[in-house]
Amino acid sequence: MKIQINTDNNIKGRDAMAEQTKATVESTLGHLADHITRVEVHLSDENSTKTGSHDKRCMMEARLEGHQPIAATHEAETIDEAIDGAVGKLKRSLDHTLGRLSDR
């Protein structure tokens, strides 16, 4: 499972954030690694230098072998919360989709 991290120019500490994000994705989705070819993560700060609630955004897209990609998005006050929310939503969607496929 390849993990690709993309950030906008407003995200600080990109290298450390990328490593932490990869670790979170691997620990949450690792049990599905045989089915996932790639996970793309897009991190952004919607309001840039302005303050505001829920302005950090994480969008994750998982590519499954032989199937359409599955995406999840979460907005929160911090990047960490946005990542945790998005990976949780993505895990539920993947578990549901792969569960349905195994029932066939």
Secondary structure as a PSIPRED ss2 file (coil, helix, strand):
# PSIPRED VFORMAT (PSIPRED V4.0)

   1 M C   1.000  0.000  0.000
   2 K E   0.000  0.000  1.000
   3 I E   0.000  0.000  1.000
   4 Q E   0.000  0.000  1.000
   5 I E   0.000  0.000  1.000
   6 N E   0.000  0.000  1.000
   7 T E   0.000  0.000  1.000
   8 D C   1.000  0.000  0.000
   9 N C   1.000  0.000  0.000
  10 N C   1.000  0.000  0.000
  11 I C   1.000  0.000  0.000
  12 K C   1.000  0.000  0.000
  13 G C   1.000  0.000  0.000
  14 R H   0.000  1.000  0.000
  15 D H   0.000  1.000  0.000
  16 A H   0.000  1.000  0.000
  17 M H   0.000  1.000  0.000
  18 A H   0.000  1.000  0.000
  19 E H   0.000  1.000  0.000
  20 Q H   0.000  1.000  0.000
  21 T H   0.000  1.000  0.000
  22 K H   0.000  1.000  0.000
  23 A H   0.000  1.000  0.000
  24 T H   0.000  1.000  0.000
  25 V H   0.000  1.000  0.000
  26 E H   0.000  1.000  0.000
  27 S H   0.000  1.000  0.000
  28 T H   0.000  1.000  0.000
  29 L H   0.000  1.000  0.000
  30 G H   0.000  1.000  0.000
  31 H H   0.000  1.000  0.000
  32 L H   0.000  1.000  0.000
  33 A C   1.000  0.000  0.000
  34 D C   1.000  0.000  0.000
  35 H C   1.000  0.000  0.000
  36 I E   0.000  0.000  1.000
  37 T E   0.000  0.000  1.000
  38 R E   0.000  0.000  1.000
  39 V E   0.000  0.000  1.000
  40 E E   0.000  0.000  1.000
  41 V E   0.000  0.000  1.000
  42 H E   0.000  0.000  1.000
  43 L E   0.000  0.000  1.000
  44 S E   0.000  0.000  1.000
  45 D E   0.000  0.000  1.000
  46 E C   1.000  0.000  0.000
  47 N C   1.000  0.000  0.000
  48 S C   1.000  0.000  0.000
  49 T C   1.000  0.000  0.000
  50 K C   1.000  0.000  0.000
  51 T C   1.000  0.000  0.000
  52 G C   1.000  0.000  0.000
  53 S C   1.000  0.000  0.000
  54 H C   1.000  0.000  0.000
  55 D C   1.000  0.000  0.000
  56 K E   0.000  0.000  1.000
  57 R E   0.000  0.000  1.000
  58 C E   0.000  0.000  1.000
  59 M E   0.000  0.000  1.000
  60 M E   0.000  0.000  1.000
  61 E E   0.000  0.000  1.000
  62 A E   0.000  0.000  1.000
  63 R E   0.000  0.000  1.000
  64 L E   0.000  0.000  1.000
  65 E C   1.000  0.000  0.000
  66 G C   1.000  0.000  0.000
  67 H C   1.000  0.000  0.000
  68 Q C   1.000  0.000  0.000
  69 P C   1.000  0.000  0.000
  70 I E   0.000  0.000  1.000
  71 A E   0.000  0.000  1.000
  72 A E   0.000  0.000  1.000
  73 T E   0.000  0.000  1.000
  74 H E   0.000  0.000  1.000
  75 E E   0.000  0.000  1.000
  76 A E   0.000  0.000  1.000
  77 E C   1.000  0.000  0.000
  78 T C   1.000  0.000  0.000
  79 I H   0.000  1.000  0.000
  80 D H   0.000  1.000  0.000
  81 E H   0.000  1.000  0.000
  82 A H   0.000  1.000  0.000
  83 I H   0.000  1.000  0.000
  84 D H   0.000  1.000  0.000
  85 G H   0.000  1.000  0.000
  86 A H   0.000  1.000  0.000
  87 V H   0.000  1.000  0.000
  88 G H   0.000  1.000  0.000
  89 K H   0.000  1.000  0.000
  90 L H   0.000  1.000  0.000
  91 K H   0.000  1.000  0.000
  92 R H   0.000  1.000  0.000
  93 S H   0.000  1.000  0.000
  94 L H   0.000  1.000  0.000
  95 D H   0.000  1.000  0.000
  96 H H   0.000  1.000  0.000
  97 T H   0.000  1.000  0.000
  98 L H   0.000  1.000  0.000
  99 G H   0.000  1.000  0.000
 100 R H   0.000  1.000  0.000
 101 L H   0.000  1.000  0.000
 102 S H   0.000  1.000  0.000
 103 D H   0.000  1.000  0.000
 104 R C   1.000  0.000  0.000
